[in-house]
Amino acid sequence: QVQLIESGGGLVHPGGSLNLSCVASGTLIYIWDMGWFRQAPGKQRELVARIVRKTDDANYSDSVRGRFTMTRDVAKNTVYLQMNNLEIEDTAIYYCSANYLSTDHWGQGTQVTVYS
């Protein structure tokens, strides 16, 4: 079974930083479109960043562009989301995803809380 396990969430003040990790097992992240999504209470899940399969090029939502950086480490079968200058509005559960055509895999999420 394909499994994705996120880690690295936590509690930070506005302006702080966190680095999220997503370790995959049962498959190689290289063959999947890898994405980071987030979902805040009462809101729909939204795309944060994505790296297309077999590439190192990341795309970002407008709300995080310039503050977040998504990278892929094939050797570790892991993708990362470096989050800088965090804002209260970034508070959400962050999910890792692996996507190809109609097939989607999801991690259980890691909580990011930004508070003043």
FIMAR-599357 format. One record per residue (C-alpha): y, z, x. Coordinates in steps of 0.1 Angstrom, whole numbers, padded with zeros to 4 digits, always signed. Layout:
N
YZX
...
//
This chain:
116
+0000+0000+0000
+0035-0007+0011
+0055+0025+0015
+0091+0030+0024
+0104+0064+0034
+0141+0071+0037
+0156+0100+0056
+0189+0110+0071
+0208+0120+0040
+0228+0152+0039
+0260+0169+0030
+0292+0159+0048
+0330+0162+0043
+0351+0131+0036
+0355+0111+0068
+0322+0122+0081
+0292+0100+0092
+0255+0098+0084
+0228+0075+0097
+0201+0067+0072
+0166+0055+0083
+0139+0037+0063
+0105+0036+0079
+0080+0011+0064
+0042+0013+0065
+0016-0010+0052
+0037-0041+0061
+0062-0054+0086
+0098-0053+0076
+0104-0085+0095
+0088-0105+0066
+0109-0089+0039
+0145-0090+0027
+0155-0054+0034
+0182-0037+0014
+0200-0005+0009
+0209+0005-0026
+0225+0035-0041
+0226+0052-0075
+0250+0079-0086
+0245+0100-0117
+0253+0080-0148
+0257+0048-0129
+0234+0018-0123
+0218+0012-0090
+0240-0010-0068
+0234-0030-0037
+0250-0016-0006
+0237-0038+0022
+0210-0064+0028
+0194-0081+0057
+0176-0114+0050
+0140-0117+0063
+0136-0127+0099
+0173-0124+0106
+0196-0098+0120
+0225-0107+0098
+0237-0081+0073
+0257-0086+0041
+0277-0058+0025
+0292-0049-0008
+0330-0049-0008
+0331-0011-0013
+0314-0004+0021
+0323-0033+0042
+0339-0022+0074
+0325+0014+0071
+0288+0009+0068
+0265-0010+0092
+0229-0020+0085
+0206-0028+0113
+0169-0036+0117
+0146-0024+0145
+0115-0045+0143
+0097-0025+0171
+0100+0007+0150
+0095-0011+0117
+0127+0006+0106
+0160-0003+0091
+0191+0018+0093
+0223+0023+0075
+0251+0038+0097
+0277+0052+0073
+0311+0061+0087
+0343+0073+0072
+0324+0085+0041
+0342+0090+0009
+0335+0112-0021
+0327+0080-0041
+0298+0073-0016
+0279+0103-0031
+0246+0089-0044
+0209+0087-0039
+0203+0059-0013
+0172+0038-0017
+0155+0015+0008
+0140-0017-0006
+0118-0046+0006
+0121-0077-0015
+0105-0111-0015
+0107-0134-0045
+0096-0114-0075
+0080-0086-0055
+0100-0054-0048
+0091-0022-0031
+0112+0009-0032
+0114+0042-0013
+0119+0075-0030
+0155+0078-0019
+0176+0102+0002
+0205+0121-0011
+0240+0116+0003
+0266+0141-0008
+0302+0139+0003
+0323+0168-0008
+0356+0184-0001
//
